[in-house]
Amino acid sequence: MEALYLLIPLSTLLVFLAIWVFFRASDSGQFDDLEGPALRILHDDDGVASDERSSG
C-alpha cells in the first residue's frame, strides 16, 4: 500500500512529462511534413550515378 504513495505521483509526473515533450516537438515543427521523407526514398538517383561514371 505504501508503494502507491510513491508510484501514483511518479506516474502522474511521467504522463505530464510525456505530454510536455509531445507539445514541444509539435511546436518546433517536428510533425509538419510526414509524407516528404517517405516519398523521398522513392526518387531515383540515376542522374548522380551516370555523372560519376562519366567523370571517372
N, CA, C and O of each residue as an XYZ file, in Angstrom:
224
protein
N       0.815     -1.190      0.000
C       0.000      0.000      0.000
C       0.864      1.262      0.000
O       0.511      2.264     -0.623
N       1.995      1.206      0.702
C       2.872      2.367      0.760
C       3.516      2.658     -0.594
O       3.889      3.796     -0.881
N       3.643      1.632     -1.415
C       4.245      1.825     -2.731
C       3.368      2.715     -3.609
O       3.877      3.432     -4.470
N       2.053      2.672     -3.393
C       1.159      3.513     -4.182
C       1.391      5.000     -3.915
O       1.195      5.830     -4.803
N       1.808      5.335     -2.698
C       2.084      6.730     -2.373
C       3.263      7.273     -3.186
O       3.377      8.481     -3.393
N       4.120      6.389     -3.636
C       5.246      6.786     -4.468
C       4.918      6.633     -5.954
O       5.282      7.493     -6.756
N       4.244      5.564     -6.325
C       4.012      5.267     -7.729
C       2.988      6.185     -8.386
O       3.137      6.521     -9.561
N       1.976      6.590     -7.673
C       0.944      7.458     -8.266
C       1.518      8.838     -8.612
O       1.287      9.302     -9.729
N       2.235      9.506     -7.744
C       2.839     10.791     -8.148
C       3.886     10.632     -9.256
O       3.978     11.477    -10.147
N       4.663      9.569     -9.203
C       5.659      9.356    -10.246
C       5.014      9.108    -11.612
O       5.484      9.627    -12.624
N       3.959      8.330    -11.640
C       3.291      8.070    -12.916
C       2.595      9.323    -13.440
O       2.569      9.555    -14.649
N       2.037     10.124    -12.550
C       1.422     11.385    -12.957
C       2.482     12.326    -13.528
O       2.256     12.973    -14.550
N       3.618     12.399    -12.879
C       4.711     13.214    -13.364
C       5.209     12.728    -14.725
O       5.517     13.542    -15.595
N       5.291     11.435    -14.914
C       5.730     10.863    -16.179
C       4.747     11.171    -17.305
O       5.163     11.447    -18.430
N       3.462     11.127    -17.016
C       2.444     11.452    -18.026
C       2.554     12.918    -18.424
O       2.522     13.236    -19.613
N       2.682     13.814    -17.454
C       2.818     15.230    -17.775
C       4.116     15.516    -18.527
O       4.145     16.398    -19.386
N       5.168     14.802    -18.225
C       6.425     14.953    -18.942
C       6.281     14.499    -20.396
O       6.789     15.161    -21.301
N       5.602     13.392    -20.626
C       5.384     12.903    -21.987
C       4.518     13.876    -22.785
O       4.781     14.115    -23.964
N       3.499     14.432    -22.159
C       2.646     15.411    -22.839
C       3.451     16.673    -23.165
O       3.296     17.238    -24.248
N       4.296     17.115    -22.252
C       5.122     18.288    -22.491
C       6.095     18.053    -23.647
O       6.277     18.935    -24.486
N       6.717     16.880    -23.700
C       7.638     16.558    -24.791
C       6.899     16.523    -26.120
O       7.418     17.010    -27.124
N       5.709     15.963    -26.145
C       4.924     15.908    -27.379
C       4.576     17.302    -27.872
O       4.768     17.593    -29.052
N       4.075     18.164    -27.014
C       3.709     19.506    -27.435
C       4.937     20.343    -27.801
O       4.860     21.198    -28.684
N       6.028     20.112    -27.153
C       7.275     20.815    -27.501
C       7.733     20.412    -28.897
O       8.143     21.268    -29.682
N       7.669     19.122    -29.217
C       8.037     18.658    -30.558
C       7.055     19.169    -31.591
O       7.447     19.515    -32.705
N       5.799     19.219    -31.239
C       4.784     19.703    -32.162
C       4.967     21.191    -32.449
O       4.798     21.622    -33.590
N       5.304     21.968    -31.452
C       5.522     23.405    -31.644
C       6.779     23.689    -32.458
O       6.849     24.710    -33.141
N       7.768     22.808    -32.397
C       9.010     23.050    -33.126
C       8.931     22.590    -34.575
O       9.895     22.748    -35.324
N       7.787     22.016    -34.988
C       7.617     21.627    -36.377
C       8.029     20.201    -36.680
O       8.232     19.861    -37.845
N       8.155     19.378    -35.694
C       8.590     18.003    -35.887
C       7.611     17.206    -36.743
O       8.028     16.303    -37.470
N       6.330     17.518    -36.672
C       5.320     16.727    -37.359
C       4.711     17.462    -38.547
O       3.612     17.115    -38.980
N       5.394     18.466    -39.082
C       4.842     19.253    -40.174
C       4.743     18.473    -41.481
O       3.694     18.487    -42.124
N       5.808     17.797    -41.884
C       5.838     17.088    -43.160
C       6.025     15.600    -42.898
O       7.149     15.132    -42.718
N       4.929     14.866    -42.877
C       5.008     13.437    -42.611
C       5.167     12.613    -43.881
O       5.604     11.465    -43.815
N       4.819     13.177    -45.041
C       4.884     12.415    -46.286
C       6.176     12.647    -47.056
O       6.574     11.790    -47.845
N       6.831     13.756    -46.856
C       8.030     14.088    -47.619
C       9.152     13.073    -47.480
O       9.645     12.583    -48.496
N       9.580     12.736    -46.267
C      10.657     11.760    -46.125
C      10.279     10.368    -46.645
O      11.138      9.622    -47.116
N       9.005     10.028    -46.558
C       8.584      8.711    -47.039
C       8.625      8.645    -48.561
O       8.929      7.595    -49.127
N       8.325      9.752    -49.224
C       8.341      9.772    -50.687
C       9.730     10.050    -51.245
O      10.004      9.715    -52.397
N      10.600     10.647    -50.466
C      11.943     10.972    -50.932
C      12.744      9.709    -51.268
O      13.581      9.735    -52.170
N      12.501      8.626    -50.567
C      13.249      7.391    -50.803
C      12.880      6.775    -52.144
O      13.646      5.981    -52.690
N      11.715      7.128    -52.684
C      11.260      6.540    -53.934
C      11.854      7.210    -55.164
O      11.763      6.657    -56.260
N      12.456      8.378    -55.017
C      13.025      9.081    -56.162
C      14.319      8.410    -56.603
O      15.159      8.061    -55.774
N      14.475      8.231    -57.916
C      15.683      7.637    -58.467
C      16.837      8.626    -58.428
O      16.646      9.830    -58.598
N      18.014      8.111    -58.206
C      19.228      8.915    -58.250
C      20.093      8.484    -59.424
O      21.318      8.472    -59.309
N      19.480      8.129    -60.556
C      20.235      7.666    -61.712
C      21.120      8.767    -62.278
O      22.193      8.480    -62.808
N      20.697     10.005    -62.175
C      21.495     11.117    -62.671
C      22.818     11.234    -61.939
O      23.831     11.568    -62.554
N      22.834     10.972    -60.671
C      24.058     11.048    -59.880
C      25.000      9.923    -60.268
O      26.204     10.141    -60.397
N      24.463      8.715    -60.457
C      25.302      7.572    -60.809
C      25.897      7.752    -62.204
O      27.061      7.408    -62.410
N      25.145      8.275    -63.160
C      25.674      8.455    -64.510
C      26.714      9.563    -64.531
O      27.652      9.493    -65.324
N      26.583     10.591    -63.686
C      27.589     11.656    -63.619
C      28.914     11.122    -63.069
O      29.983     11.540    -63.513
N      28.846     10.216    -62.122
C      30.055      9.644    -61.549
C      30.794      8.774    -62.555
O      32.024      8.790    -62.601
N      30.050      8.007    -63.368
C      30.671      7.143    -64.365
C      31.329      7.969    -65.472
O      32.409      7.613    -65.944
N      30.704      9.047    -65.886
C      31.241      9.839    -66.998
C      32.475     10.640    -66.597
O      33.337     10.907    -67.434
N      32.569     11.025    -65.331
C      33.713     11.841    -64.905
C      34.900     10.970    -64.502
O      36.019     11.474    -64.407
N      34.688      9.702    -64.269
C      35.765      8.854    -63.742
C      36.454      8.028    -64.703
O      37.369      7.289    -64.340
